[in-house]
Amino acid sequence: MRVAMYYNNRDVRLEEMAVPSIGPGELLVRIRASGICGSDLMEWYRIQKAPLVLGHEIAGEIVEVGEGIEDFRVGDRIFASHHVPCGQCRYCLAGHQSVCDMLRTTHLDPGGFAEFIRVPKINVELGTYRLPDGITFDEGSFIEPLACVVRAQRFARLVPGQTVLIIGSGISGLLHVQLARTRGAARIVATDMSDFRLKAAARFGADATLRGTENVPERLRDLNDGRLADLVIVCTGAMPAIQQAVKSIDRGGTLLFFAPTPAGVDVPIPLFDFWRDEISVLTSYAGSGQDLLESIELIQNRRVRVADMITHRLSLAEAGRGFELTASGQDSIKVIIDPLK
């Protein structure tokens, strides 16, 4: 089968690999859509494991069913999680499924930038869902990234009437814009360095957009009756953006780090100011089973319009261009790889 093999962000090659063999309890899935995620571009992290086949935002159809499987059939349209928590350890029971030891060891074989993948038994049992009839394969590839956003806003306790500032209007930021609007945010302000993405943020529900070069806290006060934001969601690891975020939170507000910095980078926090103003600091990574189910419902009911976010559908041979488009952010929002193209 053909795969898009990742060596670095500027070197993604079309190569051949054997179709995975499946065992009892496993599925062989033909990939029909696989989204390029911002985390796929974290070269400082990916390069350590290269070469490898990336791709975890997937949707496809089952072409072979392993012995013992009763819940799925050949031809079923499915989404499968690349990482799955056990649901039974102390972390899972406390609601922190993303730090479960098992979650960090599970994965698809290979990744979604391939014609076929093997879904291991544990992923079949704990992380595979049929696509409802109203969800296309392209839309199904958004289930995982939207679930991450659902979990983050659940952690942040976003409630109607709040002012939300979203720092970074890439795909994650734009999903946050849409979900915050669905959740009843009173005012949504989005920032980015790209005019293309700022226009997209306005289209998907932001009440105001700001270039990252502006004095964001000052402009936020101008837009928000002299107040800062109740919730600031950071969707970029760029230090200038993080510094803006730290200065943009109102008293009693919440700062949510949705995107990481490179490993080893420290972020300065004015602890006295945060202590005095009762500002909460949160992080969120991945999505749990309940978040995946909510994500499917949001997509199915068109409460989050994911199909409108797709700007490019490329073949496996064009995956390298897809990485370039996603990294630049100048004229793309979501790039989907379709192995059948």
C-alpha atoms as a printed R data frame, in Angstrom:
    type eleno elety resid chain resno       x       y      z
1   ATOM     1    CA   MET     A     1   0.000   0.000  0.000
2   ATOM     2    CA   ARG     A     2   1.004   3.642 -0.382
3   ATOM     3    CA   VAL     A     3   1.841   5.799  2.624
4   ATOM     4    CA   ALA     A     4   3.040   9.353  3.195
5   ATOM     5    CA   MET     A     5   6.237   8.851  5.210
6   ATOM     6    CA   TYR     A     6   7.235  11.750  7.454
7   ATOM     7    CA   TYR     A     7  10.934  12.618  7.788
8   ATOM     8    CA   ASN     A     8  10.508  16.267  8.774
9   ATOM     9    CA   ASN     A     9   8.073  19.095  8.076
10  ATOM    10    CA   ARG     A    10   9.623  19.734  4.672
11  ATOM    11    CA   ASP     A    11  10.251  16.108  3.734
12  ATOM    12    CA   VAL     A    12   7.172  13.897  3.430
13  ATOM    13    CA   ARG     A    13   7.610  11.114  0.864
14  ATOM    14    CA   LEU     A    14   5.239   8.783 -0.942
15  ATOM    15    CA   GLU     A    15   6.475   5.282 -0.122
16  ATOM    16    CA   GLU     A    16   5.297   1.676 -0.220
17  ATOM    17    CA   MET     A    17   4.551  -0.434  2.851
18  ATOM    18    CA   ALA     A    18   2.930  -3.806  3.365
19  ATOM    19    CA   VAL     A    19  -0.767  -3.795  4.178
20  ATOM    20    CA   PRO     A    20  -1.035  -4.594  7.911
21  ATOM    21    CA   SER     A    21  -2.171  -8.079  8.883
22  ATOM    22    CA   ILE     A    22  -4.882  -8.219 11.515
23  ATOM    23    CA   GLY     A    23  -5.390 -10.646 14.356
24  ATOM    24    CA   PRO     A    24  -8.350 -11.633 16.537
25  ATOM    25    CA   GLY     A    25 -10.422  -8.673 17.676
26  ATOM    26    CA   GLU     A    26  -8.777  -6.287 15.193
27  ATOM    27    CA   LEU     A    27 -10.018  -4.361 12.165
28  ATOM    28    CA   LEU     A    28  -8.483  -3.499  8.818
29  ATOM    29    CA   VAL     A    29  -9.781  -0.112  7.698
30  ATOM    30    CA   ARG     A    30  -9.469   1.634  4.352
31  ATOM    31    CA   ILE     A    31  -8.772   5.297  5.097
32  ATOM    32    CA   ARG     A    32 -11.163   7.661  3.333
33  ATOM    33    CA   ALA     A    33 -10.166  10.930  5.048
34  ATOM    34    CA   SER     A    34  -7.284  11.884  7.326
35  ATOM    35    CA   GLY     A    35  -6.808  15.441  8.549
36  ATOM    36    CA   ILE     A    36  -3.451  17.122  9.065
37  ATOM    37    CA   CYS     A    37  -3.317  18.265 12.684
38  ATOM    38    CA   GLY     A    38  -1.246  21.113 14.075
39  ATOM    39    CA   SER     A    39   0.430  18.578 16.351
40  ATOM    40    CA   ASP     A    40   1.680  16.729 13.249
41  ATOM    41    CA   LEU     A    41   3.800  19.832 12.622
42  ATOM    42    CA   MET     A    42   5.497  19.811 16.041
43  ATOM    43    CA   GLU     A    43   8.832  18.925 14.452
44  ATOM    44    CA   TRP     A    44  10.768  19.238 17.719
45  ATOM    45    CA   TYR     A    45   8.695  16.271 18.941
46  ATOM    46    CA   ARG     A    46   8.077  14.287 15.732
47  ATOM    47    CA   ILE     A    47  11.647  14.314 14.472
48  ATOM    48    CA   GLN     A    48  12.750  12.057 17.315
49  ATOM    49    CA   LYS     A    49  10.552   9.250 15.974
50  ATOM    50    CA   ALA     A    50  11.006   9.820 12.224
51  ATOM    51    CA   PRO     A    51  10.626   8.285  9.770
52  ATOM    52    CA   LEU     A    52   7.016   7.405 10.560
53  ATOM    53    CA   VAL     A    53   3.504   7.569  9.162
54  ATOM    54    CA   LEU     A    54   1.486  10.233 10.948
55  ATOM    55    CA   GLY     A    55  -2.243  10.908 10.836
56  ATOM    56    CA   HIS     A    56  -4.684  10.427 13.710
57  ATOM    57    CA   GLU     A    57  -7.746  12.403 12.573
58  ATOM    58    CA   ILE     A    58  -9.220   9.575 10.540
59  ATOM    59    CA   ALA     A    59 -12.408   8.172  9.077
60  ATOM    60    CA   GLY     A    60 -12.736   5.102  6.900
61  ATOM    61    CA   GLU     A    61 -14.538   1.904  6.039
62  ATOM    62    CA   ILE     A    62 -13.924  -1.581  7.391
63  ATOM    63    CA   VAL     A    63 -12.563  -4.009  4.798
64  ATOM    64    CA   GLU     A    64 -11.653  -6.929  7.079
65  ATOM    65    CA   VAL     A    65 -12.911  -8.039 10.496
66  ATOM    66    CA   GLY     A    66 -10.841 -10.094 12.906
67  ATOM    67    CA   GLU     A    67 -12.042 -13.247 14.603
68  ATOM    68    CA   GLY     A    68 -14.314 -12.668 17.580
69  ATOM    69    CA   ILE     A    69 -15.648  -9.257 16.578
70  ATOM    70    CA   GLU     A    70 -19.439  -9.075 16.731
71  ATOM    71    CA   ASP     A    71 -20.141  -5.327 16.823
72  ATOM    72    CA   PHE     A    72 -18.679  -4.361 13.441
73  ATOM    73    CA   ARG     A    73 -19.066  -5.610  9.871
74  ATOM    74    CA   VAL     A    74 -17.212  -5.226  6.591
75  ATOM    75    CA   GLY     A    75 -18.454  -2.031  4.959
76  ATOM    76    CA   ASP     A    76 -19.162  -0.175  8.212
77  ATOM    77    CA   ARG     A    77 -18.112   3.467  8.145
78  ATOM    78    CA   ILE     A    78 -16.130   4.235 11.293
79  ATOM    79    CA   PHE     A    79 -13.961   6.597 13.259
80  ATOM    80    CA   ALA     A    80 -11.213   5.079 15.438
81  ATOM    81    CA   SER     A    81  -9.248   6.783 18.210
82  ATOM    82    CA   HIS     A    82  -5.490   6.499 17.920
83  ATOM    83    CA   HIS     A    83  -5.051   6.686 21.728
84  ATOM    84    CA   VAL     A    84  -7.482   5.088 24.183
85  ATOM    85    CA   PRO     A    85  -7.578   5.234 27.999
86  ATOM    86    CA   CYS     A    86  -8.268   2.182 30.129
87  ATOM    87    CA   GLY     A    87 -11.152   3.822 31.992
88  ATOM    88    CA   GLN     A    88 -10.245   2.028 35.225
89  ATOM    89    CA   CYS     A    89  -7.025   3.515 36.601
90  ATOM    90    CA   ARG     A    90  -6.929   6.273 39.227
91  ATOM    91    CA   TYR     A    91  -6.342   8.903 36.541
92  ATOM    92    CA   CYS     A    92  -9.281   7.809 34.395
93  ATOM    93    CA   LEU     A    93 -11.592   7.582 37.401
94  ATOM    94    CA   ALA     A    94 -10.587  11.125 38.368
95  ATOM    95    CA   GLY     A    95 -11.489  12.419 34.898
96  ATOM    96    CA   HIS     A    96  -7.900  12.719 33.639
97  ATOM    97    CA   GLN     A    97  -8.049  10.072 30.923
98  ATOM    98    CA   SER     A    98  -5.380  11.791 28.839
99  ATOM    99    CA   VAL     A    99  -2.666  10.942 31.396
100 ATOM   100    CA   CYS     A   100  -3.652   7.263 31.585
101 ATOM   101    CA   ASP     A   101  -0.597   5.025 31.122
102 ATOM   102    CA   MET     A   102  -2.406   2.876 28.575
103 ATOM   103    CA   LEU     A   103  -3.487   5.875 26.500
104 ATOM   104    CA   ARG     A   104   0.155   6.826 26.016
105 ATOM   105    CA   THR     A   105   1.054   3.398 24.641
106 ATOM   106    CA   THR     A   106  -1.866   2.779 22.256
107 ATOM   107    CA   HIS     A   107  -1.855   3.786 18.585
108 ATOM   108    CA   LEU     A   108  -3.106   2.901 15.119
109 ATOM   109    CA   ASP     A   109  -0.928   0.878 12.729
110 ATOM   110    CA   PRO     A   110   0.562   2.724 10.921
111 ATOM   111    CA   GLY     A   111  -0.931   6.254 10.929
112 ATOM   112    CA   GLY     A   112  -3.808   7.684  8.936
113 ATOM   113    CA   PHE     A   113  -1.696   8.967  6.042
114 ATOM   114    CA   ALA     A   114  -1.900   5.514  4.466
115 ATOM   115    CA   GLU     A   115  -4.297   3.529  2.329
116 ATOM   116    CA   PHE     A   116  -5.070   1.080  5.149
117 ATOM   117    CA   ILE     A   117  -4.641   0.916  8.915
118 ATOM   118    CA   ARG     A   118  -4.871  -1.856 11.475
119 ATOM   119    CA   VAL     A   119  -7.025  -0.956 14.471
120 ATOM   120    CA   PRO     A   120  -5.695  -2.923 17.472
121 ATOM   121    CA   LYS     A   121  -8.112  -4.872 19.656
122 ATOM   122    CA   ILE     A   122  -8.019  -2.387 22.552
123 ATOM   123    CA   ASN     A   123  -8.758   0.513 20.173
124 ATOM   124    CA   VAL     A   124 -11.649  -1.446 18.656
125 ATOM   125    CA   GLU     A   125 -13.135  -2.118 22.081
126 ATOM   126    CA   LEU     A   126 -12.655   1.320 23.625
127 ATOM   127    CA   GLY     A   127 -12.293   3.840 20.828
128 ATOM   128    CA   THR     A   128 -14.104   2.861 17.614
129 ATOM   129    CA   TYR     A   129 -17.451   4.379 16.630
130 ATOM   130    CA   ARG     A   130 -19.732   4.023 13.621
131 ATOM   131    CA   LEU     A   131 -20.272   7.200 11.644
132 ATOM   132    CA   PRO     A   132 -23.936   8.224 11.649
133 ATOM   133    CA   ASP     A   133 -25.514   8.344  8.195
134 ATOM   134    CA   GLY     A   134 -25.502  12.145  8.217
135 ATOM   135    CA   ILE     A   135 -21.728  12.453  8.687
136 ATOM   136    CA   THR     A   136 -19.419  12.222  5.666
137 ATOM   137    CA   PHE     A   137 -15.933  10.737  5.826
138 ATOM   138    CA   ASP     A   138 -14.465  14.249  5.639
139 ATOM   139    CA   GLU     A   139 -16.620  15.379  8.550
140 ATOM   140    CA   GLY     A   140 -15.726  12.214 10.454
141 ATOM   141    CA   SER     A   141 -12.067  13.212 10.386
142 ATOM   142    CA   PHE     A   142 -13.006  16.158 12.642
143 ATOM   143    CA   ILE     A   143 -14.360  13.957 15.438
144 ATOM   144    CA   GLU     A   144 -11.022  13.711 17.243
145 ATOM   145    CA   PRO     A   145  -9.930  17.373 17.030
146 ATOM   146    CA   LEU     A   146 -13.387  18.626 17.997
147 ATOM   147    CA   ALA     A   147 -13.457  16.218 20.952
148 ATOM   148    CA   CYS     A   148 -10.224  17.817 22.196
149 ATOM   149    CA   VAL     A   149 -11.918  21.225 22.045
150 ATOM   150    CA   VAL     A   150 -15.044  19.898 23.783
151 ATOM   151    CA   ARG     A   151 -12.940  18.582 26.640
152 ATOM   152    CA   ALA     A   152 -10.968  21.817 26.960
153 ATOM   153    CA   GLN     A   153 -14.069  23.982 27.218
154 ATOM   154    CA   ARG     A   154 -15.609  21.534 29.667
155 ATOM   155    CA   PHE     A   155 -12.515  21.806 31.848
156 ATOM   156    CA   ALA     A   156 -12.646  25.605 31.585
157 ATOM   157    CA   ARG     A   157 -16.338  25.639 32.563
158 ATOM   158    CA   LEU     A   158 -17.335  27.957 29.754
159 ATOM   159    CA   VAL     A   159 -20.854  29.221 30.460
160 ATOM   160    CA   PRO     A   160 -23.253  31.527 28.608
161 ATOM   161    CA   GLY     A   161 -22.549  35.236 28.958
162 ATOM   162    CA   GLN     A   162 -18.767  35.034 29.188
163 ATOM   163    CA   THR     A   163 -16.258  36.973 27.117
164 ATOM   164    CA   VAL     A   164 -13.828  34.564 25.458
165 ATOM   165    CA   LEU     A   165 -10.482  35.507 23.928
166 ATOM   166    CA   ILE     A   166  -8.963  32.920 21.593
167 ATOM   167    CA   ILE     A   167  -5.262  33.406 20.881
168 ATOM   168    CA   GLY     A   168  -4.416  31.799 17.536
169 ATOM   169    CA   SER     A   169  -6.970  31.167 14.787
170 ATOM   170    CA   GLY     A   170  -5.665  27.998 13.215
171 ATOM   171    CA   ILE     A   171  -7.959  24.990 13.035
172 ATOM   172    CA   SER     A   172  -8.040  24.520 16.828
173 ATOM   173    CA   GLY     A   173  -8.753  28.170 17.458
174 ATOM   174    CA   LEU     A   174 -11.535  28.185 14.869
175 ATOM   175    CA   LEU     A   175 -13.130  25.098 16.418
176 ATOM   176    CA   HIS     A   176 -12.967  26.896 19.777
177 ATOM   177    CA   VAL     A   177 -14.669  29.917 18.196
178 ATOM   178    CA   GLN     A   178 -17.523  27.784 16.863
179 ATOM   179    CA   LEU     A   179 -17.988  25.783 20.051
180 ATOM   180    CA   ALA     A   180 -17.851  28.889 22.265
181 ATOM   181    CA   ARG     A   181 -20.595  30.401 20.111
182 ATOM   182    CA   THR     A   182 -22.636  27.201 20.474
183 ATOM   183    CA   ARG     A   183 -22.052  27.311 24.242
184 ATOM   184    CA   GLY     A   184 -23.503  30.814 24.467
185 ATOM   185    CA   ALA     A   185 -20.451  33.028 24.898
186 ATOM   186    CA   ALA     A   186 -21.548  36.671 24.902
187 ATOM   187    CA   ARG     A   187 -18.475  38.017 23.124
188 ATOM   188    CA   ILE     A   188 -15.757  36.138 21.256
189 ATOM   189    CA   VAL     A   189 -12.514  37.831 20.231
190 ATOM   190    CA   ALA     A   190  -9.950  35.958 18.124
191 ATOM   191    CA   THR     A   191  -6.344  36.842 17.290
192 ATOM   192    CA   ASP     A   192  -3.843  35.703 14.683
193 ATOM   193    CA   MET     A   193  -0.997  36.978 12.516
194 ATOM   194    CA   SER     A   194  -2.738  35.878  9.296
195 ATOM   195    CA   ASP     A   195  -5.436  38.012  7.677
196 ATOM   196    CA   PHE     A   196  -6.777  34.851  6.015
197 ATOM   197    CA   ARG     A   197  -7.336  33.175  9.361
198 ATOM   198    CA   LEU     A   198  -8.770  36.313 10.950
199 ATOM   199    CA   LYS     A   199 -11.370  36.485  8.186
200 ATOM   200    CA   ALA     A   200 -12.143  32.821  8.834
201 ATOM   201    CA   ALA     A   201 -12.559  33.522 12.562
202 ATOM   202    CA   ALA     A   202 -15.116  36.232 11.773
203 ATOM   203    CA   ARG     A   203 -16.917  33.879  9.398
204 ATOM   204    CA   PHE     A   204 -17.142  31.144 12.021
205 ATOM   205    CA   GLY     A   205 -18.514  33.337 14.791
206 ATOM   206    CA   ALA     A   206 -15.932  35.698 16.285
207 ATOM   207    CA   ASP     A   207 -17.433  39.085 17.167
208 ATOM   208    CA   ALA     A   208 -14.072  40.797 16.703
209 ATOM   209    CA   THR     A   209 -10.648  39.883 15.397
210 ATOM   210    CA   LEU     A   210  -7.241  41.332 16.294
211 ATOM   211    CA   ARG     A   211  -3.843  41.008 14.668
212 ATOM   212    CA   GLY     A   212  -1.231  39.570 16.968
213 ATOM   213    CA   THR     A   213   0.912  42.675 16.532
214 ATOM   214    CA   GLU     A   214  -1.714  44.835 18.251
215 ATOM   215    CA   ASN     A   215  -1.834  45.588 21.964
216 ATOM   216    CA   VAL     A   216  -4.333  42.813 22.585
217 ATOM   217    CA   PRO     A   217  -5.204  43.587 26.249
218 ATOM   218    CA   GLU     A   218  -5.782  47.264 25.432
219 ATOM   219    CA   ARG     A   219  -7.884  46.503 22.345
220 ATOM   220    CA   LEU     A   220  -9.814  43.906 24.329
221 ATOM   221    CA   ARG     A   221 -10.788  46.533 26.900
222 ATOM   222    CA   ASP     A   222 -11.938  48.807 24.084
223 ATOM   223    CA   LEU     A   223 -14.170  46.049 22.726
224 ATOM   224    CA   ASN     A   224 -15.422  44.740 26.058
225 ATOM   225    CA   ASP     A   225 -16.658  47.756 28.022
226 ATOM   226    CA   GLY     A   226 -13.320  48.229 29.775
227 ATOM   227    CA   ARG     A   227 -13.021  44.600 30.875
228 ATOM   228    CA   LEU     A   228 -10.609  41.847 29.972
229 ATOM   229    CA   ALA     A   229 -11.690  38.284 29.094
230 ATOM   230    CA   ASP     A   230 -13.386  35.804 31.407
231 ATOM   231    CA   LEU     A   231 -11.702  32.965 29.530
232 ATOM   232    CA   VAL     A   232  -8.504  33.097 27.469
233 ATOM   233    CA   ILE     A   233  -7.748  30.043 25.318
234 ATOM   234    CA   VAL     A   234  -4.184  29.816 24.003
235 ATOM   235    CA   CYS     A   235  -4.004  27.869 20.732
236 ATOM   236    CA   THR     A   236  -0.367  28.582 19.867
237 ATOM   237    CA   GLY     A   237   2.969  27.908 21.506
238 ATOM   238    CA   ALA     A   238   4.457  31.238 20.400
239 ATOM   239    CA   MET     A   239   5.828  33.102 23.405
240 ATOM   240    CA   PRO     A   240   4.651  36.608 22.344
241 ATOM   241    CA   ALA     A   241   1.109  35.268 22.055
242 ATOM   242    CA   ILE     A   242   1.367  33.593 25.454
243 ATOM   243    CA   GLN     A   243   2.575  36.851 26.977
244 ATOM   244    CA   GLN     A   244  -0.458  38.626 25.516
245 ATOM   245    CA   ALA     A   245  -2.734  35.945 26.928
246 ATOM   246    CA   VAL     A   246  -1.311  36.306 30.430
247 ATOM   247    CA   LYS     A   247  -2.149  40.025 30.373
248 ATOM   248    CA   SER     A   248  -5.662  39.578 28.964
249 ATOM   249    CA   ILE     A   249  -7.514  37.753 31.768
250 ATOM   250    CA   ASP     A   250 -10.075  39.537 33.917
251 ATOM   251    CA   ARG     A   251 -10.349  39.079 37.658
252 ATOM   252    CA   GLY     A   252 -11.784  35.675 38.479
253 ATOM   253    CA   GLY     A   253 -11.029  34.498 34.973
254 ATOM   254    CA   THR     A   254  -9.390  31.410 33.521
255 ATOM   255    CA   LEU     A   255  -6.305  30.951 31.359
256 ATOM   256    CA   LEU     A   256  -6.443  27.725 29.350
257 ATOM   257    CA   PHE     A   257  -3.341  26.432 27.563
258 ATOM   258    CA   PHE     A   258  -4.644  24.322 24.691
259 ATOM   259    CA   ALA     A   259  -1.379  24.270 22.703
260 ATOM   260    CA   PRO     A   260   2.053  23.484 24.168
261 ATOM   261    CA   THR     A   261   5.381  25.216 23.881
262 ATOM   262    CA   PRO     A   262   8.333  23.050 22.828
263 ATOM   263    CA   ALA     A   263   9.512  20.792 25.647
264 ATOM   264    CA   GLY     A   264  11.803  22.547 28.100
265 ATOM   265    CA   VAL     A   265  10.430  26.058 27.512
266 ATOM   266    CA   ASP     A   266   9.280  27.780 30.708
267 ATOM   267    CA   VAL     A   267   6.359  30.213 30.684
268 ATOM   268    CA   PRO     A   268   6.582  33.064 33.215
269 ATOM   269    CA   ILE     A   269   3.409  33.577 35.246
270 ATOM   270    CA   PRO     A   270   2.890  36.663 37.457
271 ATOM   271    CA   LEU     A   271   1.883  34.560 40.433
272 ATOM   272    CA   PHE     A   272   1.150  37.465 42.795
273 ATOM   273    CA   ASP     A   273  -1.211  39.081 40.273
274 ATOM   274    CA   PHE     A   274  -2.910  35.763 39.563
275 ATOM   275    CA   TRP     A   275  -3.221  35.043 43.286
276 ATOM   276    CA   ARG     A   276  -4.654  38.478 44.042
277 ATOM   277    CA   ASP     A   277  -7.129  38.330 41.152
278 ATOM   278    CA   GLU     A   278  -8.083  34.670 41.620
279 ATOM   279    CA   ILE     A   279  -7.082  33.668 38.103
280 ATOM   280    CA   SER     A   280  -7.129  29.951 37.310
281 ATOM   281    CA   VAL     A   281  -4.585  28.295 35.007
282 ATOM   282    CA   LEU     A   282  -5.554  25.098 33.188
283 ATOM   283    CA   THR     A   283  -4.203  22.792 30.506
284 ATOM   284    CA   SER     A   284  -6.063  20.321 28.339
285 ATOM   285    CA   TYR     A   285  -4.793  17.550 26.091
286 ATOM   286    CA   ALA     A   286  -6.750  15.036 23.973
287 ATOM   287    CA   GLY     A   287 -10.386  14.012 24.436
288 ATOM   288    CA   SER     A   288 -12.160  11.284 26.387
289 ATOM   289    CA   GLY     A   289 -14.880   8.897 25.276
290 ATOM   290    CA   GLN     A   290 -17.673  11.197 26.421
291 ATOM   291    CA   ASP     A   291 -16.054  14.057 24.480
292 ATOM   292    CA   LEU     A   292 -15.901  11.937 21.320
293 ATOM   293    CA   LEU     A   293 -19.599  11.125 21.619
294 ATOM   294    CA   GLU     A   294 -20.440  14.789 22.125
295 ATOM   295    CA   SER     A   295 -18.238  15.701 19.162
296 ATOM   296    CA   ILE     A   296 -20.119  13.237 16.933
297 ATOM   297    CA   GLU     A   297 -23.426  14.746 18.042
298 ATOM   298    CA   LEU     A   298 -22.235  18.325 17.424
299 ATOM   299    CA   ILE     A   299 -21.097  17.421 13.914
300 ATOM   300    CA   GLN     A   300 -24.200  15.372 13.117
301 ATOM   301    CA   ASN     A   301 -26.539  18.182 14.230
302 ATOM   302    CA   ARG     A   302 -24.418  20.796 12.368
303 ATOM   303    CA   ARG     A   303 -24.012  22.802 15.565
304 ATOM   304    CA   VAL     A   304 -20.330  22.955 14.608
305 ATOM   305    CA   ARG     A   305 -19.911  23.352 10.842
306 ATOM   306    CA   VAL     A   306 -16.771  21.359 10.145
307 ATOM   307    CA   ALA     A   307 -17.291  20.763  6.416
308 ATOM   308    CA   ASP     A   308 -17.051  24.517  5.834
309 ATOM   309    CA   MET     A   309 -13.548  24.495  7.331
310 ATOM   310    CA   ILE     A   310 -12.034  22.240  4.654
311 ATOM   311    CA   THR     A   311  -9.970  24.249  2.191
312 ATOM   312    CA   HIS     A   312  -7.927  21.476  0.553
313 ATOM   313    CA   ARG     A   313  -8.394  17.773 -0.244
314 ATOM   314    CA   LEU     A   314  -5.107  16.246 -1.364
315 ATOM   315    CA   SER     A   315  -3.787  12.816 -2.342
316 ATOM   316    CA   LEU     A   316  -1.112  10.887 -0.462
317 ATOM   317    CA   ALA     A   317   1.398  12.018 -3.082
318 ATOM   318    CA   GLU     A   318   0.515  15.627 -2.206
319 ATOM   319    CA   ALA     A   319   0.856  15.185  1.570
320 ATOM   320    CA   GLY     A   320   4.085  17.184  1.618
321 ATOM   321    CA   ARG     A   321   2.245  20.145  0.118
322 ATOM   322    CA   GLY     A   322  -0.444  19.645  2.738
323 ATOM   323    CA   PHE     A   323   2.129  20.006  5.497
324 ATOM   324    CA   GLU     A   324   3.434  23.190  3.876
325 ATOM   325    CA   LEU     A   325  -0.068  24.647  3.598
326 ATOM   326    CA   THR     A   326  -0.898  23.810  7.203
327 ATOM   327    CA   ALA     A   327   2.365  25.273  8.478
328 ATOM   328    CA   SER     A   328   2.010  28.526  6.545
329 ATOM   329    CA   GLY     A   329  -1.607  29.222  7.495
330 ATOM   330    CA   GLN     A   330  -1.798  31.791  4.718
331 ATOM   331    CA   ASP     A   331  -4.497  30.264  2.539
332 ATOM   332    CA   SER     A   332  -5.600  27.091  4.288
333 ATOM   333    CA   ILE     A   333  -7.721  26.112  7.250
334 ATOM   334    CA   LYS     A   334  -8.121  22.348  7.152
335 ATOM   335    CA   VAL     A   335  -6.220  20.048  4.819
336 ATOM   336    CA   ILE     A   336  -7.654  16.564  4.301
337 ATOM   337    CA   ILE     A   337  -5.626  13.714  2.840
338 ATOM   338    CA   ASP     A   338  -7.722  11.308  0.738
339 ATOM   339    CA   PRO     A   339  -5.764   8.126 -0.110
340 ATOM   340    CA   LEU     A   340  -8.240   7.288 -2.872
341 ATOM   341    CA   LYS     A   341  -7.352  10.424 -4.846
